[in-house]
Amino acid sequence: MNAWDDVTDEVDEVVGPQDLRWAGDHKVPSPAEALLLTAGQPLQDIAELYSPPRVLPSARMRGLVGCFSLDLLTGWDLMDSRVGALARQLLVTMEVQVLILSPPCTAFSQLQALWNYKRMSAAAVQAKWAEGMAHLSFAVDCALTQHQARRVFLLE
């Protein structure tokens, strides 16, 4: 048993064994499956966080190697600390050259401020902001990981 097996077992405890999910015409691996797929992989050109496959299909048509699109819709709850840590580990291990980050912006939307926040309790607004800040903080951590490795990121 090696370190990969340990992490895979830990992730299976968090997310449970899952089949590959379909996102359009593309399969999206569960966290545990993605970890197993990283062993011995060449450099990866592009990946997406907080997004089902949107850019990857187009990138692949242009000859780029796309490795993953991780989003709640594809079975990746990035706010779960262990799943988020695995996503960061995949980013480093797979040496993703370009990372596209699209964290939810709902908490920061001007429409929220104009309409919804006025109708919500102060506690509900505070909770929405805390959730938005948690997503943004995770995205910035991933961007810093890319920057420190002298790789590129795009933060939407």
Phi and psi restraints in degrees (value plus and minus 20) as a CYANA .aco file:
   2 ASN   PHI    -142.4  -102.4
   2 ASN   PSI    -195.6  -155.6
   3 ALA   PHI     -81.9   -41.9
   3 ALA   PSI     -56.5   -16.5
   4 TRP   PHI     -81.0   -41.0
   4 TRP   PSI     -62.9   -22.9
   5 ASP   PHI     -83.1   -43.1
   5 ASP   PSI     -60.1   -20.1
   6 ASP   PHI     -80.6   -40.6
   6 ASP   PSI     -66.3   -26.3
   7 VAL   PHI     -87.2   -47.2
   7 VAL   PSI     -60.9   -20.9
   8 THR   PHI     -80.3   -40.3
   8 THR   PSI     -65.1   -25.1
   9 ASP   PHI     -80.9   -40.9
   9 ASP   PSI     -61.5   -21.5
  10 GLU   PHI     -83.6   -43.6
  10 GLU   PSI     -63.2   -23.2
  11 VAL   PHI     -87.2   -47.2
  11 VAL   PSI     -59.6   -19.6
  12 ASP   PHI     -77.8   -37.8
  12 ASP   PSI     -55.0   -15.0
  13 GLU   PHI     -85.8   -45.8
  13 GLU   PSI     -53.7   -13.7
  14 VAL   PHI     -98.7   -58.7
  14 VAL   PSI     -71.9   -31.9
  15 VAL   PHI    -123.4   -83.4
  15 VAL   PSI     -34.7     5.3
  16 GLY   PHI      56.2    96.2
  16 GLY   PSI     138.8   178.8
  17 PRO   PHI     -87.4   -47.4
  17 PRO   PSI     111.8   151.8
  18 GLN   PHI    -150.0  -110.0
  18 GLN   PSI     129.3   169.3
  19 ASP   PHI     -97.8   -57.8
  19 ASP   PSI     143.4   183.4
  20 LEU   PHI     -80.9   -40.9
  20 LEU   PSI     116.5   156.5
  21 ARG   PHI    -117.4   -77.4
  21 ARG   PSI     130.3   170.3
  22 TRP   PHI    -118.3   -78.3
  22 TRP   PSI     114.1   154.1
  23 ALA   PHI    -149.9  -109.9
  23 ALA   PSI      77.3   117.3
  24 GLY   PHI      48.2    88.2
  24 GLY   PSI    -149.1  -109.1
  25 ASP   PHI    -114.4   -74.4
  25 ASP   PSI     -10.9    29.1
  26 HIS   PHI    -136.3   -96.3
  26 HIS   PSI     119.3   159.3
  27 LYS   PHI    -104.4   -64.4
  27 LYS   PSI     119.6   159.6
  28 VAL   PHI    -139.7   -99.7
  28 VAL   PSI      99.1   139.1
  29 PRO   PHI     -93.2   -53.2
  29 PRO   PSI     132.7   172.7
  30 SER   PHI     -89.0   -49.0
  30 SER   PSI     146.8   186.8
  31 PRO   PHI     -73.9   -33.9
  31 PRO   PSI     -64.8   -24.8
  32 ALA   PHI     -86.0   -46.0
  32 ALA   PSI     -61.5   -21.5
  33 GLU   PHI     -86.8   -46.8
  33 GLU   PSI     -58.9   -18.9
  34 ALA   PHI     -81.9   -41.9
  34 ALA   PSI     -59.6   -19.6
  35 LEU   PHI     -81.2   -41.2
  35 LEU   PSI     -62.2   -22.2
  36 LEU   PHI     -87.3   -47.3
  36 LEU   PSI     -51.9   -11.9
  37 LEU   PHI     -94.4   -54.4
  37 LEU   PSI     -35.4     4.6
  38 THR   PHI     -99.0   -59.0
  38 THR   PSI     -39.4     0.6
  39 ALA   PHI     -81.3   -41.3
  39 ALA   PSI     100.7   140.7
  40 GLY   PHI      53.0    93.0
  40 GLY   PSI      -3.6    36.4
  41 GLN   PHI     -98.7   -58.7
  41 GLN   PSI     126.9   166.9
  42 PRO   PHI     -92.0   -52.0
  42 PRO   PSI     154.1   194.1
  43 LEU   PHI     -73.0   -33.0
  43 LEU   PSI     123.9   163.9
  44 GLN   PHI    -127.4   -87.4
  44 GLN   PSI     115.4   155.4
  45 ASP   PHI     -94.9   -54.9
  45 ASP   PSI     -64.8   -24.8
  46 ILE   PHI    -169.2  -129.2
  46 ILE   PSI     126.7   166.7
  47 ALA   PHI    -167.6  -127.6
  47 ALA   PSI     139.7   179.7
  48 GLU   PHI    -146.1  -106.1
  48 GLU   PSI     116.9   156.9
  49 LEU   PHI    -138.4   -98.4
  49 LEU   PSI     122.4   162.4
  50 TYR   PHI      45.1    85.1
  50 TYR   PSI      20.6    60.6
  51 SER   PHI    -180.5  -140.5
  51 SER   PSI     112.9   152.9
  52 PRO   PHI     -89.5   -49.5
  52 PRO   PSI     149.1   189.1
  53 PRO   PHI     -77.0   -37.0
  53 PRO   PSI      89.9   129.9
  54 ARG   PHI    -142.1  -102.1
  54 ARG   PSI     -72.0   -32.0
  55 VAL   PHI    -104.4   -64.4
  55 VAL   PSI     -55.5   -15.5
  56 LEU   PHI     -75.9   -35.9
  56 LEU   PSI     -65.7   -25.7
  57 PRO   PHI     -78.8   -38.8
  57 PRO   PSI     -61.7   -21.7
  58 SER   PHI     -87.7   -47.7
  58 SER   PSI     -60.7   -20.7
  59 ALA   PHI     -83.3   -43.3
  59 ALA   PSI     -61.6   -21.6
  60 ARG   PHI     -84.7   -44.7
  60 ARG   PSI     -56.6   -16.6
  61 MET   PHI     -84.3   -44.3
  61 MET   PSI     -42.0    -2.0
  62 ARG   PHI    -119.4   -79.4
  62 ARG   PSI      -7.0    33.0
  63 GLY   PHI      68.2   108.2
  63 GLY   PSI     -15.0    25.0
  64 LEU   PHI    -103.9   -63.9
  64 LEU   PSI     135.7   175.7
  65 VAL   PHI    -116.7   -76.7
  65 VAL   PSI      90.5   130.5
  66 GLY   PHI    -120.7   -80.7
  66 GLY   PSI     117.9   157.9
  67 CYS   PHI    -128.4   -88.4
  67 CYS   PSI     -62.2   -22.2
  68 PHE   PHI    -178.7  -138.7
  68 PHE   PSI     134.4   174.4
  69 SER   PHI    -149.0  -109.0
  69 SER   PSI      88.0   128.0
  70 LEU   PHI    -128.0   -88.0
  70 LEU   PSI     105.0   145.0
  71 ASP   PHI    -177.3  -137.3
  71 ASP   PSI     138.9   178.9
  72 LEU   PHI     -76.7   -36.7
  72 LEU   PSI     -55.2   -15.2
  73 LEU   PHI     -87.3   -47.3
  73 LEU   PSI     -41.0    -1.0
  74 THR   PHI    -126.3   -86.3
  74 THR   PSI      -3.9    36.1
  75 GLY   PHI      73.8   113.8
  75 GLY   PSI      -9.0    31.0
  76 TRP   PHI    -132.6   -92.6
  76 TRP   PSI      81.8   121.8
  77 ASP   PHI    -107.9   -67.9
  77 ASP   PSI      72.2   112.2
  78 LEU   PHI     -87.1   -47.1
  78 LEU   PSI     -31.3     8.7
  79 MET   PHI    -105.3   -65.3
  79 MET   PSI     -31.5     8.5
  80 ASP   PHI     -94.1   -54.1
  80 ASP   PSI     102.8   142.8
  81 SER   PHI     -78.2   -38.2
  81 SER   PSI     -58.8   -18.8
  82 ARG   PHI     -93.5   -53.5
  82 ARG   PSI     -56.7   -16.7
  83 VAL   PHI     -89.7   -49.7
  83 VAL   PSI     -60.1   -20.1
  84 GLY   PHI     -81.8   -41.8
  84 GLY   PSI     -61.1   -21.1
  85 ALA   PHI     -84.2   -44.2
  85 ALA   PSI     -58.5   -18.5
  86 LEU   PHI     -85.1   -45.1
  86 LEU   PSI     -61.6   -21.6
  87 ALA   PHI     -80.1   -40.1
  87 ALA   PSI     -63.8   -23.8
  88 ARG   PHI     -83.7   -43.7
  88 ARG   PSI     -60.5   -20.5
  89 GLN   PHI     -83.1   -43.1
  89 GLN   PSI     -61.4   -21.4
  90 LEU   PHI     -82.9   -42.9
  90 LEU   PSI     -60.3   -20.3
  91 LEU   PHI     -78.0   -38.0
  91 LEU   PSI     -65.2   -25.2
  92 VAL   PHI     -93.2   -53.2
  92 VAL   PSI     -68.7   -28.7
  93 THR   PHI     -82.1   -42.1
  93 THR   PSI     -61.1   -21.1
  94 MET   PHI    -105.9   -65.9
  94 MET   PSI     -23.5    16.5
  95 GLU   PHI      28.9    68.9
  95 GLU   PSI      33.6    73.6
  96 VAL   PHI     -81.5   -41.5
  96 VAL   PSI     105.7   145.7
  97 GLN   PHI     -99.2   -59.2
  97 GLN   PSI     -58.9   -18.9
  98 VAL   PHI    -149.4  -109.4
  98 VAL   PSI     102.1   142.1
  99 LEU   PHI    -133.0   -93.0
  99 LEU   PSI     106.4   146.4
 100 ILE   PHI    -123.5   -83.5
 100 ILE   PSI     102.1   142.1
 101 LEU   PHI    -133.4   -93.4
 101 LEU   PSI     104.6   144.6
 102 SER   PHI    -151.7  -111.7
 102 SER   PSI      44.6    84.6
 103 PRO   PHI     -84.5   -44.5
 103 PRO   PSI     133.0   173.0
 104 PRO   PHI     -79.4   -39.4
 104 PRO   PSI     115.6   155.6
 105 CYS   PHI    -126.8   -86.8
 105 CYS   PSI     -12.1    27.9
 106 THR   PHI     -76.0   -36.0
 106 THR   PSI     -58.6   -18.6
 107 ALA   PHI     -84.3   -44.3
 107 ALA   PSI     -48.3    -8.3
 108 PHE   PHI    -122.2   -82.2
 108 PHE   PSI     -16.6    23.4
 109 SER   PHI     -86.5   -46.5
 109 SER   PSI     117.7   157.7
 110 GLN   PHI     -83.3   -43.3
 110 GLN   PSI     -51.6   -11.6
 111 LEU   PHI     -84.8   -44.8
 111 LEU   PSI     -56.4   -16.4
 112 GLN   PHI     -78.5   -38.5
 112 GLN   PSI     -67.5   -27.5
 113 ALA   PHI     -84.9   -44.9
 113 ALA   PSI     -59.3   -19.3
 114 LEU   PHI     -91.4   -51.4
 114 LEU   PSI     -60.5   -20.5
 115 TRP   PHI    -136.7   -96.7
 115 TRP   PSI     -76.5   -36.5
 116 ASN   PHI     -94.8   -54.8
 116 ASN   PSI     -63.9   -23.9
 117 TYR   PHI     -81.5   -41.5
 117 TYR   PSI     -51.8   -11.8
 118 LYS   PHI     -85.1   -45.1
 118 LYS   PSI     -48.0    -8.0
 119 ARG   PHI    -114.2   -74.2
 119 ARG   PSI     -27.4    12.6
 120 MET   PHI    -117.6   -77.6
 120 MET   PSI     135.3   175.3
 121 SER   PHI     -90.0   -50.0
 121 SER   PSI     139.0   179.0
 122 ALA   PHI     -79.3   -39.3
 122 ALA   PSI     -58.3   -18.3
 123 ALA   PHI     -85.8   -45.8
 123 ALA   PSI     -59.5   -19.5
 124 ALA   PHI     -87.1   -47.1
 124 ALA   PSI     -60.5   -20.5
 125 VAL   PHI     -83.9   -43.9
 125 VAL   PSI     -64.2   -24.2
 126 GLN   PHI     -81.6   -41.6
 126 GLN   PSI     -60.8   -20.8
 127 ALA   PHI     -85.3   -45.3
 127 ALA   PSI     -60.5   -20.5
 128 LYS   PHI     -83.9   -43.9
 128 LYS   PSI     -62.6   -22.6
 129 TRP   PHI     -84.5   -44.5
 129 TRP   PSI     -61.1   -21.1
 130 ALA   PHI     -82.2   -42.2
 130 ALA   PSI     -62.2   -22.2
 131 GLU   PHI     -83.9   -43.9
 131 GLU   PSI     -65.5   -25.5
 132 GLY   PHI     -80.2   -40.2
 132 GLY   PSI     -61.8   -21.8
 133 MET   PHI     -87.0   -47.0
 133 MET   PSI     -55.1   -15.1
 134 ALA   PHI     -84.4   -44.4
 134 ALA   PSI     -64.2   -24.2
 135 HIS   PHI     -83.7   -43.7
 135 HIS   PSI     -65.0   -25.0
 136 LEU   PHI     -83.9   -43.9
 136 LEU   PSI     -60.6   -20.6
 137 SER   PHI     -82.5   -42.5
 137 SER   PSI     -63.9   -23.9
 138 PHE   PHI     -82.0   -42.0
 138 PHE   PSI     -64.1   -24.1
 139 ALA   PHI     -82.0   -42.0
 139 ALA   PSI     -62.7   -22.7
 140 VAL   PHI     -85.8   -45.8
 140 VAL   PSI     -58.4   -18.4
 141 ASP   PHI     -79.9   -39.9
 141 ASP   PSI     -62.1   -22.1
 142 CYS   PHI     -87.2   -47.2
 142 CYS   PSI     -58.7   -18.7
 143 ALA   PHI     -83.0   -43.0
 143 ALA   PSI     -62.1   -22.1
 144 LEU   PHI     -84.5   -44.5
 144 LEU   PSI     -57.1   -17.1
 145 THR   PHI     -79.3   -39.3
 145 THR   PSI     -65.4   -25.4
 146 GLN   PHI     -82.1   -42.1
 146 GLN   PSI     -67.6   -27.6
 147 HIS   PHI     -80.4   -40.4
 147 HIS   PSI     -65.1   -25.1
 148 GLN   PHI     -85.1   -45.1
 148 GLN   PSI     -47.4    -7.4
 149 ALA   PHI    -110.1   -70.1
 149 ALA   PSI     -12.5    27.5
 150 ARG   PHI      39.6    79.6
 150 ARG   PSI      19.5    59.5
 151 ARG   PHI    -137.7   -97.7
 151 ARG   PSI     152.6   192.6
 152 VAL   PHI    -121.3   -81.3
 152 VAL   PSI     128.9   168.9
 153 PHE   PHI    -160.5  -120.5
 153 PHE   PSI     136.2   176.2
 154 LEU   PHI    -148.4  -108.4
 154 LEU   PSI      99.3   139.3
 155 LEU   PHI    -127.1   -87.1
 155 LEU   PSI      92.3   132.3
